[in-house]
Amino acid sequence: MQATKIDIGALKAKKARGEKIAMLTAYDAAAAKLVDEAGADVILVGDSAANVVLGYRNTLPVTMDEMIVLTAAVVRGTSHAMVIGDMPFMSFNTSIPDAIRNAGRFVKDAGAEGVKLEGGAQVADTVRAFVRAGIATVGHLGLTPQTAGLIGGYRCQGRTAKAARVILDDALRLQDAGAFLIVLECVPDRLGALIAKRCSVPIIGIGAGSGCDGQVLVLHDMLGFGSNDVPKFVRRYGEVGKHVRDAVGRYCEEVRSGAFPAAEHSFSMPDAEWSELEG
């Protein structure tokens, strides 16, 4: 468990010292408490909640209201990690005033310490406006799931020198706009290391190699809770899904056989009271 609340200064200091930053997603208070107690530096309430919690086909349908409810729950379960709310599709794309209002809800209504939004140069002005409004902001480059259809689908980005240069330039633009941290998803490992070297803000990789300043994974993916179809860059640290299925299966069997509840799970009534009731 972290001794003190993680803030932007603490994350920058970790990068300066060469200490890796551990970031995970969470979507409810119970999971957030476990992730927080285990020592995560940052908890991202990702729009991946659309898939892993709400059952949508992709991240696009999740709404601001849904993300605010989930983020507030995570905040209530967290004591030490920094909590970042993920801005859903179309919550920051229409206009900067709309984007500021939506980002402000994550901070004011849900209690998050900052927000994340996808995109490079095209969102630099939005990032700048967020920071002017006092909203700490995280960028997201490489594979950007909200606009995957425009970049060739869910696959590694930046494999050519030209494409890699665009991602590097975008990272520098986001940094200059005031982003205090950048998530870099599904790019070649050497590009991840180069961007981490060139940027003064921490670079958090997800499928971007070990040269990044830290890593992030979706909690459900790394625990084996949910879909078995996970990206190449995910390492399974547990098989929670199997344990849940086994436990629920045993419960169902015992309910049907009458083995549960047993006497130790039941409440008694004094014989005299029972006799009065029967009589």
N, C-alpha and C positions, 0 to 999 in steps of 0.2 A: 504494500500500500504506500502511496505517496505521502510524505510527511506534510506537505503544504499544497495549497491549490495551485494547479498549473496555470500559468498565464503566458502571454506572448513573449515576455522577457525570458522566461524559463526555457521556452522552446528555442529561442535564438541562442541562449547560452549553451544549450545542449549541442547545437550545430557547431558553435565556436570551439567546444571542447572535443568534438568528434564523437559525442554520445548519440547513439541511435534513438529515434523517437518511435514509440509503439502506439499505433492508432488502430482502433477497431470500430465497427458499427455496433449500434444497439438501438432497440426500438421500443423498449418498455422499461419500467422502473426496476423490475426484478433482474433483468439481464444487465442493465446499466450498473446496478449495485455490485454484481459479480465481476463485471469487467473492471469497474473502478477499484474494487478491493484487490483484484489480481495485479494491479499496477499499471494499467494503460495510461498513457499520457493524455491522449485525446480520444474522445468518443464522437464519432460522426453519426448523426441520425440521417442516414442516407436515403435518397429517393428509391434505393433498392428495396425499401420497405414495400413498395408497390408490388414487387414480385414475391418476396420471401415472407411477408406478413399479411398483405391484403389480397394476394392471389391474382393480381393483374398479370396480363401476358408480358408486359414490359413496364418500364418506369413512367411512360408518358401519362397514363390516366391519373396518377396520384395528385391530390389537390392540396392547396395551401392549408385548408382547414384540417385535413388529415395529417399533414406534416406538423402542424402546430400542436395538435393533440399528442402525437407521438413524441415530439421534442420535449414538451412540458413533462411528460412522464419520465423520460430519460433524465432530465434535470432533477426531478424529485428523487431519483435513485442514485444520484452522483454527488460525491463530496469533494473529490480531489482532481479528477480529470477535467480538461477543458471540453465543453460540449459545443459542437458545431452543427447547425441546422442546414440541411441541403435544400436549396431552392428548387422547387419542381419546375418542370417544363411549362413555359409560358408565364411564369411568375415574375420574370425579369426581362422578357423579350419585347414587350410592347412599347414601353416608354421608361425613361429613367425615373420620373416621379412615381409611376406604378411600382417599379422595382424597389425604390426606397421604402415605400409604404409596406410592401410585402416583406422585405428584409427586416424592417423595423419590428414586424410582428414576431419574428423569431426571437428577437432580443427582449422586446417589451412585454409580450404576452406569454411567451414560452420560457423565457429566462436563459436562452442560449447565450454563449459568450461571443458568437460570431456566426457567419453564414458562409456557405460554399456555393459557387456558381460555375457552370461549365462554359468554356470558350476562351479564345485568345484575344487577338487585337480587337475583335468586334465587341468585346465586353469591357475593354480597358476603361472607357469613359464611365461605364456603370460602376466598375470597381472604385474608380476615383470618386464618384459621387457618394458611394457607400461610406468610404473612409471620411469624406468631408462631413457626412451626417453622423459620424461617430460609431459606425458599424464595422467591427473587425471582419476582414474578408479573406476567404481562401479561394484560390483559383483551381481549375481542373483542366488539364491538357492531355493530349494524346488521344486515346480512345475516349470519346465523349458520348456515353450511351443515349443521351437525349437527342442527339443529332447523328446517330450512327448511320442512318440511311444516306446522309450526305457525304460520308467519308468512307464508303465502301463496306459498311457493315461492321460486325463485331470481330475485328481482327487487328493485328499489330499495326501501329502507325509509325511513320518516320523511318522507314527502311531504306529510303534513298537519301542521298546527301541533300537534295533540294527540300524534300519533305521534312527531314530532320532539322534543317536550318529554320524552317518556318516555326517548328515547335520551340526551338531554342529562342528565337526572336520573340515569340509570344510569351514565353516565360519571363524574359527580361522586361517586356512591356507590362505584364501583370505586376511584376515586382515594382517597377517604376510608378505604376498607378496606385500602389499602396497595399497590395496583397501581402499578408504577413507569412503565408505558407501556400505551397502549391502542390496539389495532388497530380501525379504523373502516371497515367494508366496505359499499360500495354504498349510499350515502346522498347526498342533494342536496349540491352543492358548498358552498352557503351554510351548511348545517348543519355540514358538516365544519369550515369556518372558524370558526364560532361555538363549537363544542366545543373546538377548539384554543385559542381565545382565553380561554374560561372555565376551562379546566383548567390546572393548574400542571405536570402531567406531559406528556411528549410524546405527541401523537396521530399515529399512522401510518395514512395513508389507503390504501385499495385501492378505487378507484372512489368516492372521497369528496372529490375536488377538490384544487386546488393550495394551498388555505389550510391544509391540515394541516401538521404539523411535519415530516413525512417521508412516504415512500411505500414500499409493498411490492408485489412482483409474484411470481407463480410463475415460477421460472426457465424451465421448459419452455414456458410460454406466451410469454414475451418473446423466447425464442430460436427459436420455431417448431419445437420438437422434440416431436412427438407429434400430438395432435388439432389439426385446423384450426378446430374450433368453440371459439372463445375469446370471453370477455365483451367488451362494448363498451369497458370501461375499460383493456383491455390494449393496449399499444403493442409492436409487433414490432421488436426491435433486431437481429434476425438471422434467418437462415433455415437453421439448423443441420440441421433435418430433411432439407431438400433436398440439402444437401452430403453428409450421411450416406448417403442413398439413392443419390446419384450415385457416391460412392466405393465403396459395396458392389457396385453394379451393374458398375463397371469391374473390380473384383476378381473377381467371378463370371465375367465374360467372359474374363479373362486366365487363370484357373484352367482353364476349359473349353477354351481354345485352346492351352494349354501355354506361354503367354507368361510366366506366373509359376509357379514361381520361375525367375529367370534365373540365369546363372552367378554374378553378384555376390551373390546371396542364398543361395548354397550353400557347403558346406565341402568342401575337397579332402583327398586322402589321398596320401602319398608313393607314387611308382610302385613302389618296391621293396616296400613293405608290401602294395600291391595285388597285385603279382606273387606274393608269398608266400601271400596269401590265396587267389588263383586256383589256384595250384599245389597 
